[in-house]
Amino acid sequence: MHTRAVFLTGCLLLASAGCERPVITHATPPPLPASIDRLDPAVVALLRTRHAAVVADPANATEWRALALAAEANELFDTALACVTEAVRLDPGAPRGWYQLGRLATRAGDLDRAREAFETTARLAPAYAPALWRAGRVDLERGRFVEAEAAFERALAIDAALPAARIGLARAWLGQDRVAEAARLLEEESANADPAARPYTLHLLATARRRLGQRSDPSPAAAAPTWSDPWTSELATYRPGYGARIEAARRDLDAGRRAAAEATLRRLHAETPDNPVVTATLARVVRETGRPGEALALLDGIVAARPGFFPAHFERAVTLAQVAATLPPSEAEEARARADRAATRVLELNPSYAPAHALRGDLATVAGGLAAATRHYADAQRCDRTDPRWPQRCGIAALRRGDWPAAEDWLERALAMRPEDAETHRGLAIAYMSQGRLEAADATLSRAEALQPGDPRIARTRRDLRALSTGTPP
């Protein structure tokens, strides 16, 4: 009897130990960066309130995620990523936390982590189709077109009319050379596309038709639209004050509606003449409508008042580079030097800002410093691994230096991210030709010709390839 009692007591103790919840430790919230001073006072107050809530209850995943949302909504992406990482650690069963982690990891260029986060979201919230189209978009950026197709089809099985998934599926098919299927889908989508997505849809459709050998109306290159979804739209609630109106102006600007963007920003600037975000965004609109002198006057005022506000330094660098391109050689060199100094100042304030590295590369290219240009473009790619422009520019710089293996490597990376770019195919064909790989050059150049028929640069490269193949002068 005594033995049985001891046995039962031991079982109860073991059961009790097995049911005990593990102790979850928590992190200390990261300090808010000094750069929040550039934001609207209402935004600063929101961020400090959310930060104080995390300090008061650091084991509360909801508070961590609220701080992450406030930081992401106001472009403090490093802070947001650190906070949402802690939120999903504390509450791994919350799909919205994983979804935000996927968004932020994508922006940071950590594509493996982003893909895993979106897949986790889809497992926790199987009816939320945007998680799957974002997973598919990550696969596209990694050049994994079959996996992208599967993700987009899973999204469309949930929501058959989801535009982002339909266009993503067409891109996945283009990447697999299933061009006729992509063209049919894009034709359907072009009839229904919303105004913001229509230019990109027509650009992809024109690309598909050229690859099929069909005549197509000229369609300028267009950037993919910024797709929204309910879980991303919640960021708007964390943009108090002028933030939401600035965001609306930026959307107008990205969609080519410059007059509407300028009208909104002029009103905001009149209300808050000392707001650096408003003024810098207004300067960008003014520059893009051909008034660089007015843009510089606006930007010089911000830089003098807020010397630590890096976006103003970047807009100033871009504007100075634009001015330099219009000057005679005797004056252009000094203007480029001023632009480079402004871009260098951006990187002193924000070393991971890829566009500033790339701008320094562009300036070095114009000046003939191809080795320096390649270093700058490689730095841009290191800071942002999701943008195909950076490896493409590295590849073109390597071509100009005569470094054919490096050019091949960079251009193949760029094509994995944007397979419909004819100029990148042409550059890769030149790299192959220069290494004696004529069959590979022929296949790659044929792809460029299908994407951009009649292009004189591609035709010239075809003549050069034919001359190499036959041993006759071009």
The 8 nearest C-alpha neighbors of each residue, nearest first, counted from 0:
[[1, 3, 2, 4, 5, 6, 7, 8],
 [0, 2, 4, 3, 5, 6, 7, 8],
 [1, 3, 5, 0, 4, 6, 7, 8],
 [4, 2, 6, 0, 1, 5, 7, 8],
 [5, 3, 1, 7, 6, 2, 8, 0],
 [4, 6, 8, 2, 3, 7, 9, 1],
 [5, 7, 3, 9, 4, 8, 2, 10],
 [8, 6, 10, 4, 9, 5, 3, 11],
 [7, 9, 5, 11, 10, 6, 4, 12],
 [10, 8, 12, 6, 7, 11, 5, 13],
 [11, 9, 7, 13, 12, 8, 14, 6],
 [12, 10, 14, 8, 9, 13, 15, 7],
 [11, 13, 15, 9, 10, 14, 16, 8],
 [14, 12, 16, 10, 15, 11, 17, 9],
 [15, 13, 17, 11, 16, 12, 10, 18],
 [14, 16, 12, 18, 13, 17, 11, 19],
 [17, 15, 13, 19, 14, 18, 12, 11],
 [16, 18, 14, 15, 19, 13, 20, 12],
 [19, 17, 15, 16, 14, 20, 13, 21],
 [18, 20, 16, 17, 15, 21, 14, 22],
 [21, 19, 18, 22, 17, 23, 16, 15],
 [22, 20, 23, 19, 18, 24, 17, 16],
 [21, 23, 24, 20, 19, 25, 58, 89],
 [24, 22, 21, 25, 89, 58, 20, 88],
 [23, 25, 22, 26, 58, 89, 57, 21],
 [26, 24, 58, 57, 23, 27, 89, 85],
 [25, 27, 28, 57, 24, 85, 58, 29],
 [26, 28, 29, 25, 57, 54, 53, 30],
 [29, 27, 26, 30, 54, 53, 82, 50],
 [30, 28, 27, 31, 78, 81, 82, 32],
 [31, 29, 32, 28, 50, 78, 33, 27],
 [30, 32, 29, 33, 35, 78, 50, 47],
 [33, 31, 34, 35, 30, 78, 75, 29],
 [32, 34, 35, 36, 31, 37, 30, 307],
 [33, 35, 36, 32, 37, 308, 307, 38],
 [36, 34, 37, 38, 33, 32, 43, 31],
 [35, 37, 34, 38, 33, 43, 39, 40],
 [38, 36, 35, 34, 275, 308, 39, 276],
 [39, 37, 35, 36, 42, 40, 43, 276],
 [38, 40, 42, 41, 43, 240, 241, 37],
 [41, 39, 43, 42, 44, 38, 240, 36],
 [40, 42, 44, 39, 43, 240, 239, 45],
 [43, 41, 45, 39, 44, 40, 239, 46],
 [42, 44, 40, 46, 45, 41, 47, 35],
 [43, 45, 41, 47, 42, 46, 48, 40],
 [46, 44, 42, 48, 43, 47, 49, 41],
 [47, 45, 43, 49, 48, 44, 50, 42],
 [46, 48, 50, 44, 49, 45, 51, 43],
 [49, 47, 45, 51, 46, 50, 44, 52],
 [48, 50, 52, 46, 66, 51, 47, 45],
 [49, 51, 47, 53, 52, 48, 46, 66],
 [50, 52, 54, 48, 53, 49, 47, 55],
 [53, 51, 49, 55, 50, 54, 56, 48],
 [54, 52, 57, 56, 50, 55, 51, 62],
 [53, 55, 51, 52, 57, 56, 50, 28],
 [54, 56, 52, 53, 51, 57, 50, 58],
 [57, 55, 53, 58, 54, 59, 52, 62],
 [58, 56, 53, 59, 54, 25, 55, 26],
 [57, 59, 56, 25, 60, 89, 24, 23],
 [60, 58, 61, 57, 62, 56, 63, 53],
 [59, 61, 86, 63, 62, 89, 90, 64],
 [62, 60, 64, 63, 59, 65, 86, 90],
 [61, 63, 65, 64, 60, 53, 59, 66],
 [64, 62, 60, 66, 86, 61, 65, 82],
 [63, 65, 67, 61, 66, 62, 83, 86],
 [66, 64, 62, 68, 67, 63, 61, 69],
 [65, 67, 69, 49, 63, 64, 68, 70],
 [68, 66, 79, 64, 70, 82, 65, 83],
 [69, 67, 71, 65, 70, 66, 72, 64],
 [68, 70, 66, 237, 72, 67, 71, 65],
 [69, 71, 75, 79, 67, 73, 68, 72],
 [72, 70, 74, 68, 79, 76, 73, 75],
 [73, 71, 234, 69, 70, 74, 68, 237],
 [72, 74, 70, 71, 75, 69, 238, 242],
 [75, 73, 71, 76, 72, 70, 79, 77],
 [76, 74, 70, 71, 78, 73, 77, 79],
 [75, 77, 79, 71, 74, 78, 80, 70],
 [78, 76, 80, 79, 75, 81, 107, 103],
 [79, 77, 81, 76, 80, 75, 82, 70],
 [78, 80, 67, 76, 70, 82, 71, 77],
 [81, 79, 77, 83, 82, 78, 103, 84],
 [80, 82, 78, 84, 79, 83, 77, 85],
 [83, 81, 67, 79, 85, 84, 80, 63],
 [82, 84, 86, 85, 80, 64, 67, 81],
 [85, 83, 81, 82, 86, 87, 80, 88],
 [84, 86, 88, 82, 83, 87, 89, 81],
 [87, 85, 60, 83, 89, 63, 88, 84],
 [88, 86, 91, 90, 89, 84, 85, 96],
 [89, 87, 85, 86, 90, 91, 84, 60],
 [88, 90, 86, 87, 60, 85, 91, 58],
 [89, 91, 87, 92, 88, 93, 60, 86],
 [92, 90, 87, 88, 93, 89, 86, 94],
 [91, 93, 90, 94, 123, 87, 96, 97],
 [92, 94, 91, 95, 96, 90, 97, 87],
 [95, 93, 120, 97, 96, 123, 98, 124],
 [96, 94, 98, 97, 93, 99, 230, 120],
 [95, 97, 99, 98, 94, 93, 87, 100],
 [96, 98, 100, 94, 116, 95, 99, 120],
 [99, 97, 95, 101, 100, 96, 120, 117],
 [98, 100, 102, 96, 101, 97, 95, 103],
 [99, 101, 97, 103, 98, 102, 104, 83],
 [102, 100, 113, 116, 98, 104, 99, 103],
 [103, 101, 99, 105, 100, 104, 98, 106],
 [102, 104, 106, 100, 105, 101, 80, 107],
 [103, 105, 107, 113, 101, 109, 106, 102],
 [106, 104, 108, 102, 103, 107, 113, 110],
 [105, 107, 103, 104, 108, 102, 385, 383],
 [108, 106, 104, 105, 109, 103, 383, 382],
 [109, 107, 384, 105, 106, 110, 383, 385],
 [110, 108, 104, 112, 107, 111, 105, 113],
 [109, 111, 113, 112, 108, 105, 114, 137],
 [112, 110, 114, 113, 109, 115, 137, 104],
 [111, 113, 115, 110, 114, 109, 116, 104],
 [112, 114, 101, 110, 104, 116, 105, 111],
 [115, 113, 111, 117, 116, 134, 112, 110],
 [114, 116, 118, 112, 113, 117, 119, 111],
 [117, 115, 101, 113, 119, 97, 114, 118],
 [118, 116, 120, 114, 119, 130, 115, 134],
 [117, 119, 121, 115, 120, 116, 114, 122],
 [118, 120, 122, 116, 117, 121, 115, 123],
 [121, 119, 94, 117, 123, 118, 122, 97],
 [122, 120, 125, 118, 124, 119, 123, 130],
 [121, 123, 119, 120, 125, 124, 118, 94],
 [122, 124, 120, 121, 94, 125, 119, 92],
 [125, 123, 121, 126, 122, 127, 120, 94],
 [126, 124, 121, 122, 127, 123, 128, 120],
 [125, 127, 124, 128, 157, 121, 158, 154],
 [128, 126, 125, 124, 129, 130, 121, 157],
 [127, 129, 154, 130, 131, 157, 126, 158],
 [130, 128, 132, 131, 127, 133, 228, 154],
 [131, 129, 133, 117, 128, 132, 121, 127],
 [130, 132, 134, 154, 133, 129, 128, 150],
 [133, 131, 135, 129, 164, 151, 134, 130],
 [132, 134, 136, 135, 130, 131, 129, 137],
 [135, 133, 131, 137, 132, 136, 114, 117],
 [136, 134, 147, 132, 150, 138, 133, 137],
 [135, 137, 133, 139, 138, 134, 132, 140],
 [136, 138, 140, 134, 135, 139, 114, 133],
 [137, 139, 147, 135, 141, 143, 136, 140],
 [140, 138, 136, 142, 141, 137, 143, 144],
 [139, 141, 416, 137, 138, 142, 136, 385],
 [142, 140, 138, 139, 143, 416, 137, 415],
 [141, 143, 415, 139, 140, 416, 144, 138],
 [144, 142, 138, 141, 146, 139, 145, 147],
 [143, 145, 147, 171, 146, 142, 139, 174],
 [146, 144, 148, 147, 143, 149, 171, 175],
 [145, 147, 149, 148, 144, 143, 150, 138],
 [148, 146, 135, 144, 138, 150, 145, 149],
 [147, 149, 145, 151, 146, 150, 171, 168],
 [148, 150, 146, 152, 147, 151, 153, 145],
 [151, 149, 135, 147, 153, 152, 148, 131],
 [152, 150, 154, 164, 148, 132, 153, 149],
 [151, 153, 155, 149, 154, 150, 148, 156],
 [154, 152, 156, 150, 151, 155, 149, 131],
 [155, 153, 128, 151, 131, 152, 157, 156],
 [156, 154, 159, 158, 152, 157, 153, 151],
 [155, 157, 153, 154, 158, 159, 152, 128],
 [156, 158, 155, 154, 128, 159, 126, 153],
 [159, 157, 155, 160, 161, 156, 154, 128],
 [158, 160, 155, 161, 156, 157, 154, 165],
 [159, 161, 158, 162, 155, 165, 164, 163],
 [160, 162, 164, 158, 163, 159, 165, 155],
 [163, 161, 165, 164, 160, 166, 188, 192],
 [162, 164, 166, 165, 161, 167, 226, 132],
 [163, 165, 167, 151, 132, 162, 161, 166],
 [166, 164, 162, 168, 167, 163, 161, 169],
 [167, 165, 169, 168, 163, 164, 162, 170],
 [166, 168, 164, 170, 169, 165, 163, 171],
 [167, 169, 171, 165, 170, 166, 148, 151],
 [168, 170, 181, 166, 172, 167, 171, 173],
 [171, 169, 173, 167, 168, 172, 174, 166],
 [170, 172, 144, 168, 174, 169, 173, 148],
 [173, 171, 177, 175, 169, 174, 170, 181],
 [174, 172, 170, 176, 178, 175, 171, 177],
 [173, 175, 171, 172, 176, 144, 170, 418],
 [174, 176, 172, 173, 177, 144, 171, 145],
 [177, 175, 173, 178, 174, 172, 179, 171],
 [178, 176, 172, 175, 173, 180, 179, 181],
 [177, 179, 181, 176, 173, 180, 207, 182],
 [178, 180, 182, 181, 177, 183, 211, 207],
 [181, 179, 183, 182, 178, 177, 184, 172],
 [180, 182, 169, 178, 184, 179, 183, 172],
 [181, 183, 185, 179, 180, 184, 207, 204],
 [184, 182, 186, 180, 185, 181, 179, 187],
 [183, 185, 187, 181, 186, 182, 188, 180],
 [184, 186, 188, 182, 187, 183, 204, 189],
 [187, 185, 183, 189, 184, 188, 182, 190],
 [188, 186, 184, 185, 189, 190, 183, 191],
 [187, 189, 185, 191, 190, 186, 192, 184],
 [190, 188, 192, 186, 191, 187, 185, 200],
 [189, 191, 188, 187, 192, 186, 185, 197],
 [190, 192, 188, 189, 193, 187, 197, 162],
 [193, 191, 197, 189, 188, 196, 190, 194],
 [192, 194, 196, 195, 197, 191, 189, 162],
 [195, 193, 197, 196, 192, 198, 254, 191],
 [194, 196, 193, 197, 254, 224, 198, 192],
 [197, 195, 193, 224, 194, 199, 198, 192],
 [196, 198, 200, 192, 194, 199, 195, 193],
 [199, 197, 201, 200, 196, 221, 202, 195],
 [200, 198, 202, 221, 201, 197, 196, 223],
 [199, 201, 197, 203, 202, 198, 189, 204],
 [202, 200, 204, 198, 199, 203, 205, 197],
 [201, 203, 199, 205, 218, 200, 204, 220],
 [204, 202, 206, 200, 201, 205, 207, 199],
 [203, 205, 201, 207, 206, 202, 185, 182],
 [206, 204, 208, 202, 207, 203, 215, 201],
 [207, 205, 203, 209, 204, 208, 450, 202],
 [208, 206, 204, 210, 205, 209, 182, 178],
 [209, 207, 211, 213, 205, 210, 206, 204],
 [210, 208, 212, 450, 206, 449, 211, 213],
 [209, 211, 449, 450, 207, 208, 212, 206],
 [212, 210, 208, 209, 213, 207, 178, 449],
 [213, 211, 209, 210, 208, 449, 214, 452],
 [214, 212, 208, 209, 211, 215, 210, 207],
 [215, 213, 209, 212, 208, 216, 205, 211],
 [216, 214, 205, 217, 213, 208, 209, 218],
 [215, 217, 218, 214, 205, 201, 208, 219],
 [218, 216, 215, 219, 205, 202, 214, 201],
 [217, 219, 202, 216, 205, 220, 201, 198],
 [220, 218, 221, 202, 217, 198, 201, 199],
 [219, 221, 202, 218, 222, 199, 198, 203],
 [222, 220, 199, 198, 219, 202, 223, 218],
 [221, 223, 199, 224, 220, 198, 253, 225],
 [222, 224, 199, 221, 225, 196, 200, 226],
 [225, 223, 196, 226, 222, 195, 199, 254],
 [224, 226, 227, 223, 195, 196, 250, 222],
 [227, 225, 224, 163, 228, 223, 196, 162],
 [226, 228, 231, 225, 232, 229, 230, 129],
 [227, 229, 231, 230, 232, 129, 226, 233],
 [230, 228, 232, 231, 233, 227, 129, 234],
 [231, 229, 232, 233, 228, 95, 234, 98],
 [230, 232, 228, 233, 229, 234, 227, 99],
 [231, 233, 229, 234, 230, 235, 228, 227],
 [232, 234, 235, 231, 230, 236, 229, 237],
 [235, 233, 232, 72, 237, 236, 231, 68],
 [236, 234, 233, 237, 238, 232, 243, 72],
 [235, 237, 234, 238, 233, 239, 232, 72],
 [236, 238, 69, 235, 234, 239, 72, 68],
 [239, 237, 242, 235, 243, 236, 72, 42],
 [240, 238, 242, 42, 237, 41, 241, 243],
 [239, 241, 242, 41, 238, 39, 42, 243],
 [242, 240, 244, 243, 245, 239, 39, 238],
 [241, 243, 238, 245, 244, 240, 239, 246],
 [244, 242, 246, 245, 238, 241, 247, 235],
 [243, 245, 247, 246, 241, 242, 248, 263],
 [246, 244, 248, 242, 247, 243, 241, 249],
 [245, 247, 243, 249, 244, 248, 242, 250],
 [248, 246, 244, 250, 245, 249, 243, 251],
 [249, 247, 260, 245, 251, 246, 250, 252],
 [250, 248, 252, 246, 251, 247, 253, 245],
 [251, 249, 247, 253, 252, 248, 254, 246],
 [250, 252, 256, 248, 254, 260, 249, 253],
 [251, 253, 249, 257, 255, 256, 254, 250],
 [252, 254, 250, 255, 251, 249, 256, 257],
 [255, 253, 251, 252, 256, 195, 250, 224],
 [256, 254, 252, 253, 257, 251, 258, 250],
 [255, 257, 251, 252, 259, 254, 258, 260],
 [258, 256, 260, 252, 259, 255, 261, 251],
 [257, 259, 261, 260, 256, 262, 252, 251],
 [258, 260, 262, 257, 261, 256, 263, 251],
 [261, 259, 248, 257, 263, 251, 258, 262],
 [260, 262, 264, 258, 263, 259, 265, 257],
 [261, 263, 259, 265, 260, 264, 258, 266],
 [264, 262, 260, 266, 261, 265, 248, 259],
 [263, 265, 267, 261, 266, 262, 281, 268],
 [266, 264, 268, 262, 267, 263, 261, 269],
 [267, 265, 269, 264, 263, 268, 270, 262],
 [268, 266, 264, 270, 269, 265, 271, 263],
 [267, 269, 272, 265, 271, 270, 266, 264],
 [268, 270, 266, 267, 272, 271, 265, 264],
 [269, 271, 267, 268, 272, 266, 265, 273],
 [272, 270, 268, 273, 274, 269, 267, 277],
 [273, 271, 268, 269, 274, 270, 278, 267],
 [272, 274, 271, 275, 278, 268, 301, 277],
 [273, 275, 271, 277, 272, 276, 278, 39],
 [276, 274, 278, 277, 279, 301, 273, 37],
 [277, 275, 279, 278, 274, 280, 37, 38],
 [278, 276, 280, 275, 274, 279, 281, 268],
 [277, 279, 281, 275, 280, 276, 282, 274],
 [280, 278, 282, 276, 281, 311, 277, 275],
 [279, 281, 283, 277, 282, 278, 276, 284],
 [280, 282, 278, 284, 283, 279, 264, 277],
 [283, 281, 294, 279, 285, 280, 284, 286],
 [282, 284, 280, 286, 281, 285, 287, 279],
 [285, 283, 281, 287, 282, 286, 261, 288],
 [284, 286, 282, 288, 283, 287, 290, 294],
 [287, 285, 291, 290, 283, 289, 288, 284],
 [286, 288, 284, 289, 285, 283, 290, 291],
 [287, 289, 285, 286, 290, 284, 257, 291],
 [290, 288, 286, 287, 291, 285, 292, 284],
 [289, 291, 286, 285, 292, 293, 288, 294],
 [292, 290, 286, 294, 293, 289, 318, 295],
 [293, 291, 295, 294, 290, 296, 286, 318],
 [292, 294, 296, 295, 291, 290, 297, 285],
 [293, 295, 282, 291, 297, 292, 296, 286],
 [296, 294, 298, 292, 297, 293, 299, 291],
 [295, 297, 293, 299, 294, 298, 292, 300],
 [298, 296, 294, 295, 300, 299, 282, 293],
 [299, 297, 295, 301, 300, 296, 311, 315],
 [300, 298, 302, 296, 301, 297, 295, 303],
 [299, 301, 298, 303, 297, 302, 304, 296],
 [302, 300, 298, 304, 303, 299, 305, 275],
 [303, 301, 306, 305, 299, 304, 300, 298],
 [302, 304, 300, 301, 305, 306, 299, 298],
 [303, 305, 301, 302, 306, 300, 273, 299],
 [306, 304, 302, 307, 308, 301, 303, 275],
 [307, 305, 302, 308, 303, 304, 301, 309],
 [306, 308, 305, 309, 348, 302, 34, 312],
 [309, 307, 305, 306, 310, 311, 37, 302],
 [308, 310, 312, 345, 311, 307, 348, 313],
 [311, 309, 313, 312, 308, 314, 279, 345],
 [312, 310, 314, 313, 309, 279, 298, 308],
 [311, 313, 315, 309, 310, 314, 341, 345],
 [314, 312, 316, 310, 315, 311, 342, 345],
 [315, 313, 317, 311, 316, 312, 318, 310],
 [314, 316, 312, 318, 313, 317, 311, 298],
 [317, 315, 338, 313, 341, 319, 314, 318],
 [318, 316, 320, 314, 315, 319, 321, 313],
 [317, 319, 321, 315, 320, 316, 291, 314],
 [320, 318, 322, 338, 316, 321, 317, 315],
 [321, 319, 323, 317, 318, 322, 338, 335],
 [320, 322, 318, 324, 319, 323, 317, 325],
 [321, 323, 319, 320, 324, 325, 318, 326],
 [324, 322, 331, 320, 334, 326, 325, 321],
 [323, 325, 321, 322, 326, 320, 331, 327],
 [324, 326, 323, 322, 327, 321, 331, 320],
 [327, 325, 331, 323, 324, 330, 328, 322],
 [326, 328, 329, 330, 331, 325, 324, 323],
 [329, 327, 331, 330, 326, 332, 323, 324],
 [328, 330, 327, 331, 332, 326, 333, 334],
 [331, 329, 328, 332, 327, 333, 326, 334],
 [330, 332, 323, 328, 334, 326, 333, 327],
 [333, 331, 335, 334, 330, 336, 328, 329],
 [332, 334, 336, 335, 331, 330, 337, 329],
 [335, 333, 331, 337, 323, 336, 332, 338],
 [336, 334, 338, 332, 337, 333, 323, 320],
 [335, 337, 333, 339, 334, 338, 340, 332],
 [338, 336, 334, 340, 335, 339, 341, 333],
 [337, 339, 316, 335, 319, 341, 336, 340],
 [340, 338, 342, 336, 341, 337, 359, 343],
 [339, 341, 343, 337, 338, 342, 336, 344],
 [340, 342, 316, 344, 338, 339, 343, 312],
 [343, 341, 339, 345, 344, 340, 355, 316],
 [344, 342, 340, 346, 345, 341, 339, 347],
 [343, 345, 347, 341, 342, 346, 340, 348],
 [346, 344, 342, 309, 348, 343, 347, 312],
 [347, 345, 350, 349, 343, 348, 344, 342],
 [346, 348, 344, 345, 349, 350, 343, 342],
 [347, 349, 346, 345, 309, 350, 344, 307],
 [348, 350, 346, 351, 347, 352, 345, 309],
 [351, 349, 346, 352, 347, 348, 345, 353],
 [352, 350, 382, 349, 353, 346, 379, 383],
 [353, 351, 350, 349, 354, 355, 346, 382],
 [352, 354, 379, 356, 355, 382, 351, 383],
 [355, 353, 357, 356, 352, 358, 379, 313],
 [354, 356, 358, 357, 353, 342, 352, 359],
 [357, 355, 379, 375, 353, 359, 354, 358],
 [358, 356, 360, 354, 376, 355, 359, 379],
 [357, 359, 361, 355, 360, 356, 354, 362],
 [360, 358, 362, 356, 357, 361, 339, 363],
 [359, 361, 372, 357, 375, 363, 358, 362],
 [362, 360, 358, 364, 359, 363, 357, 365],
 [361, 363, 359, 365, 364, 360, 358, 366],
 [362, 364, 368, 366, 360, 372, 361, 365],
 [365, 363, 367, 361, 366, 362, 369, 368],
 [364, 366, 362, 367, 363, 361, 368, 360],
 [365, 367, 363, 364, 368, 362, 332, 369],
 [368, 366, 364, 365, 369, 363, 372, 362],
 [369, 367, 363, 371, 364, 366, 370, 372],
 [368, 370, 372, 371, 364, 367, 396, 373],
 [371, 369, 373, 372, 368, 374, 400, 396],
 [370, 372, 374, 369, 373, 368, 375, 363],
 [373, 371, 360, 369, 363, 375, 370, 374],
 [372, 374, 376, 393, 370, 371, 375, 396],
 [375, 373, 377, 371, 372, 376, 378, 370],
 [374, 376, 360, 378, 372, 356, 377, 373],
 [377, 375, 379, 373, 357, 378, 374, 389],
 [376, 378, 380, 374, 379, 375, 373, 381],
 [379, 377, 381, 375, 376, 380, 374, 356],
 [380, 378, 353, 376, 356, 382, 377, 381],
 [379, 381, 377, 383, 384, 389, 382, 378],
 [380, 382, 378, 379, 383, 384, 377, 353],
 [381, 383, 379, 351, 380, 353, 378, 384],
 [384, 382, 380, 385, 108, 381, 353, 379],
 [383, 385, 108, 380, 386, 381, 382, 387],
 [384, 386, 383, 108, 387, 140, 106, 105],
 [385, 387, 388, 384, 389, 383, 380, 416],
 [388, 386, 413, 389, 416, 390, 391, 417],
 [389, 387, 391, 386, 390, 392, 413, 380],
 [388, 390, 392, 380, 391, 387, 376, 379],
 [391, 389, 393, 409, 413, 392, 388, 387],
 [392, 390, 394, 388, 413, 389, 393, 410],
 [391, 393, 395, 389, 394, 390, 388, 396],
 [394, 392, 390, 373, 396, 391, 395, 376],
 [393, 395, 406, 409, 397, 391, 410, 392],
 [394, 396, 398, 392, 397, 393, 391, 399],
 [395, 397, 399, 393, 398, 394, 369, 373],
 [396, 398, 406, 400, 394, 402, 395, 399],
 [399, 397, 401, 395, 400, 396, 406, 402],
 [398, 400, 396, 397, 401, 395, 369, 402],
 [401, 399, 397, 398, 402, 396, 369, 370],
 [400, 402, 398, 399, 403, 397, 406, 433],
 [401, 403, 397, 400, 405, 404, 398, 406],
 [402, 404, 406, 430, 405, 401, 407, 398],
 [405, 403, 407, 406, 402, 408, 430, 434],
 [406, 404, 408, 407, 403, 402, 397, 409],
 [407, 405, 394, 397, 403, 409, 404, 408],
 [406, 408, 404, 410, 405, 409, 430, 427],
 [407, 409, 405, 411, 406, 410, 404, 412],
 [410, 408, 394, 390, 412, 406, 411, 407],
 [411, 409, 413, 394, 412, 407, 391, 408],
 [410, 412, 414, 408, 413, 409, 407, 415],
 [413, 411, 409, 415, 410, 414, 408, 390],
 [412, 414, 410, 387, 391, 416, 390, 411],
 [415, 413, 418, 417, 411, 416, 412, 410],
 [414, 416, 142, 412, 413, 417, 418, 411],
 [415, 417, 140, 414, 413, 142, 387, 141],
 [416, 418, 414, 419, 415, 420, 413, 387],
 [419, 417, 414, 420, 415, 174, 416, 413],
 [418, 420, 417, 421, 450, 206, 414, 173],
 [421, 419, 423, 422, 418, 417, 424, 414],
 [422, 420, 447, 424, 423, 450, 451, 419],
 [423, 421, 425, 424, 420, 426, 447, 457],
 [422, 424, 426, 425, 421, 420, 427, 410],
 [425, 423, 427, 421, 422, 447, 426, 443],
 [426, 424, 422, 428, 423, 427, 444, 447],
 [427, 425, 423, 429, 428, 424, 422, 430],
 [426, 428, 430, 424, 429, 425, 407, 410],
 [427, 429, 440, 425, 431, 426, 430, 443],
 [430, 428, 432, 426, 427, 431, 433, 425],
 [431, 429, 427, 403, 433, 428, 432, 407],
 [430, 432, 436, 428, 440, 434, 429, 433],
 [433, 431, 429, 435, 434, 437, 436, 430],
 [432, 434, 430, 431, 435, 429, 403, 436],
 [433, 435, 431, 432, 436, 430, 403, 404],
 [434, 436, 432, 433, 437, 431, 440, 438],
 [437, 435, 431, 432, 434, 439, 438, 440],
 [436, 438, 440, 432, 439, 435, 441, 431],
 [439, 437, 441, 440, 436, 442, 431, 432],
 [438, 440, 442, 441, 437, 436, 443, 431],
 [439, 441, 428, 437, 431, 443, 438, 442],
 [440, 442, 438, 444, 439, 443, 437, 445],
 [443, 441, 445, 439, 444, 440, 438, 446],
 [444, 442, 446, 440, 445, 441, 428, 424],
 [443, 445, 447, 441, 446, 442, 428, 425],
 [446, 444, 448, 442, 443, 447, 441, 449],
 [445, 447, 449, 443, 444, 448, 450, 442],
 [448, 446, 421, 444, 450, 445, 424, 449],
 [449, 447, 452, 445, 451, 450, 446, 444],
 [450, 448, 210, 446, 209, 447, 451, 452],
 [449, 451, 210, 447, 209, 448, 206, 421],
 [450, 452, 448, 449, 454, 447, 421, 453],
 [453, 451, 448, 454, 449, 450, 209, 447],
 [452, 454, 455, 451, 458, 448, 457, 456],
 [453, 455, 457, 452, 456, 451, 458, 448],
 [456, 454, 458, 457, 459, 453, 460, 452],
 [457, 455, 459, 458, 454, 460, 425, 461],
 [456, 458, 460, 459, 454, 455, 461, 425],
 [459, 457, 455, 461, 456, 460, 454, 462],
 [458, 460, 456, 462, 461, 457, 455, 463],
 [459, 461, 463, 457, 462, 458, 464, 456],
 [462, 460, 458, 464, 459, 463, 465, 457],
 [463, 461, 465, 459, 460, 464, 473, 466],
 [464, 462, 460, 466, 461, 465, 473, 467],
 [465, 463, 461, 467, 466, 462, 468, 460],
 [466, 464, 468, 462, 467, 463, 461, 469],
 [465, 467, 471, 473, 463, 469, 464, 468],
 [468, 466, 464, 470, 465, 469, 463, 471],
 [467, 469, 465, 466, 470, 464, 437, 471],
 [470, 468, 466, 471, 467, 465, 464, 472],
 [469, 471, 467, 466, 468, 472, 465, 473],
 [470, 472, 466, 469, 473, 467, 468, 465],
 [471, 473, 466, 470, 467, 463, 469, 465],
 [472, 466, 463, 462, 471, 465, 467, 464]]
